[in-house]
Amino acid sequence: MGECGDCCKRMPLESRRVFVRFNSSHGFPVEVDSATSIFQLKEVVAKRQGVPADQLRVIFAGKELKNDLMVQSCDLDQQSIVHVVMKPGGKGQERNTAGNSPRGATGAPEREPESLTRVDFSSSVLPTDSVGLAVILNEDREKDAPPAGKPAGRPTYNSFYVYCKGPCQTVQPGKLRVRCGTCRQATLTLAQGPSCWDDVLIPNRMSGECQSPHCPGTTAEFFFKCGAHPTSDEETSVALNLITTNSRDITCITCMDVRSRVLVFQCNHRHVICLDCFYLYCVTRLNDRQFVPDPQLGYSLPCVAGCPDSLVKELHHFRILGEEQYNRYQQYGAEECVLQMGGVLCPRPGCGAGLLPEPQQRKVTCEGGDGLGCGLVFCRDCKEEYHESECIPLASGAAAQAYRVDEKAAERARWEESSKETIKKTTKPCPRCHVPVEKNGGCMHMKCPQPQCQLEWCWNCGCEWNRSCMGAHWFDV
């Protein structure tokens, strides 16, 4: 009996749609599958545009794609945007796109920049050796090696995370892309790929060559996109450079669990915290208004372990708070900014407008711009309605309140005082060890609950239990 042919053993080809932007102008979709080569993609574009296929160049993620590459090996996901441009000049100026590596003057192959889809910055975030509260990391080559069937050199986890301001409204895996700083088209090919976060985040640090017609641009401008859904050229996301995949299984400094996504504080110890605990840390500090106002960074938080010089520099990490809490964070940050500048906040509930009166001005009127002020005239010193007389000082240790309460109601609402009064009415101290003992019905014969004491004594006369107590008031109420 014959064997089944190879055609039955092949994996089904994955179909996908990519968007082609021709010569940085109009765009159109092209249907491809995982086995489509880049030259076949060129042929489709050439037929549509009426130009020779061998005069086209395909640019994606900062690199020119060679003719013999397949779509599946180029990391072209569903609805990815590729730029196709015409080669400048004639055939004598054509670049090597046949699959051979370019060679330098010595004949040795030149090092080509790695595609941005394969870049991994985790080594610049996670330490190779950490002390203190963080776990010591070991270099595990076998663990970091890609599993069978995965292309060598390609990370098996997400290298970047972003906050998606679009439909996701949450932290998502991100995609790193690059464009020309002059024409702002994604047609720039990098001279050398980025090796760390500084290469990406610091402007004008990396360079390349823009392939758009008539554009002399050489400055690389990096940007990020959300990897959870298709995006247009204009849809960008904010890079969260402290969040990374926990590829080394480091335990969270707070809950001691191992989570897949973690935030790494940039303190000396690089303490790691999971995103759930980071959220709780942010909410707790926000509720207590314990964020740190920094003149350079803004309203931020340090490492949860209190390490020095560890403030979070990219404030978009606090987007993890969610829309409502993040709006409150921004409000508190603006208020702290006003206070740091010597201003005051309107004390009227529901207003809280930031005001910048003259330094020695005691009478303050809430007259916010664009009619936002409530019109309250108040005293700068005590935050009460304005008065010519001296301010009434608060009692020692008391704090200013946003509203007043009845004094008698305040007396009754003291939890500790109420507890003491209850203990006084329902308990008596043991005659020997003086521990309060509660009498909950029954006779006058009491026994101290303390294991070290266990004195038997009379509730009525407060002495050690004896025959006189038994005869006189054993069962008195």
PyMOL commands that set and color helices and strands:
alter all, ss='L'
color gray80, all
select helices_A, chain A and resi 6-8+38-49+53-55+71-73+91-93+116-118+122-125+141-144+197-201+275-287+315-321+323-340+369-371+407-412+415-426+467-473
alter helices_A, ss='H'
color red, helices_A
select strands_A, chain A and resi 15-22+27-33+56-60+63-65+81-86+161-163+171-180+188-190+208-210+220-226+238-239+243-245+261-264+272-274+292-294+298-300+344-345+354-355+363-365+377-379+427-429+436-438+445-447+456-458
alter strands_A, ss='S'
color yellow, strands_A
deselect
rebuild
show_as cartoon
